[in-house]
Amino acid sequence: MRKVLEVLKGKSLEIPPVWLMRQAGRYLPEYRETRKHAGGFLNLCYNPELAIEVTLQPITRFGFDASILFSDILVIPDALGRKVEFKEGEGPVLEPIRIDEIDKLKLDGFIDHLKPILQTVSGLRAELPNETTLIGFCGAPWTVATYMIAGHGTPDQAPARLFAHQHPEEFQKLIDTLVKSSSSYLIAQFIAGADMVQIFDSWAGILGGDQFQRWCVKPMAAIVENVRKEIPDAPIIGFPKGAGSQYNGYREATGITGLGLDWSVPMAQAKELQMGGAVQGLLDPLRVIAGGSALDDGVDEVLENLGAGPLIFNLGHGITPQAPIAHVEQLLARVRGS
């Protein structure tokens, strides 16, 4: 039984399935060792042999209930012909897109460019334990667009917000292209062997009102509709990080199956949102760094309030490089009661 899929169908399990966003990453010594041989982060993403290796590392070490494809949300602009680099100590750097370049984005050959990643998906499904859910993913159009406009992350992604205000028609074209490309990419991941997908809208929380509806909700709904035309009943988790009160109604408006919650969501709101279906997340990643009673108390709070309903235990954002392995083991033992 793939427990994560059972929860997404609405089942409540006595011990909820658990996985962690960014579970294959820099907090693991075996990941850091593999990364040395990859010759760059994007090289690692496009190398099926190494990408399979790092995706399997946390499964081998911890036995998580789900495995998420090792890749990055910015492979989409890369596949659309934009220059994408990952600089050590600086993060992703893109060539900011100009208005006159939006119509020139290359949808032809888009999936061909991503074939190595799809090979990783197929290889993972063949190597993972049968009971382990395989999660594919992509970034939401709004979040990916913020990086394409600014060329890098900023504290409030003001360049993209300003662009959307000043050039709404051109920005809509960019979003539409990202909806089409993201839909094709997710469909291809399902065909390659993914059991479900998650769509990360990491910068959803900086938008409000009509902007949130136009740039976050509507594109997400369009992707869900497109994917399900090809993959009926496809399980999809949406994660509009920082959405606050705008989490309310998000599941219904977008059609997603499961709702990812960040650590700022009040527990009362989380319980209300769970009445509409499976929820995932909520634990503050800093509790994993702290360990001890801070970690135990955080785990217990989630389980006591949400454990009786459909719950996928996860963090409210990705695990950080500073997280001690012993604290991850502590988290798993606490969740599983072992």
Buried (B, 14 or more C-beta within 10 A) or exposed (E): EBBBBBBBEEEBBEBBBBBBBBBBBBBBEBBEEBBEEBEBBBBBBBBBEBBBBBBBBBBEBBEBBBBBBBBBBBBBBBBBBBEBBBEEEEEBBBEBBEBEBBEEBEEEEBBEBBBBBBBBBBBBBEBBEEEBBBBBBBBBBBBBBBBBBBBBBBEEBEBBBEBBEEBEEBBBBBBBBBBBBBBBBBBBBBEBBBBBBBBBBBBBBBBEEEBBEBBBBBBBBBBBEBBBEBBEEBBBBBBBBBBBEBBBEBBEBBBBBBBBBBBBBEBEBBBEBBEBBBBBBBBBBBBBBBBEEBBBEBBBBBBEBBBEBBBBBBBBBBBBEEBEEEBBEBBBEBBEEE
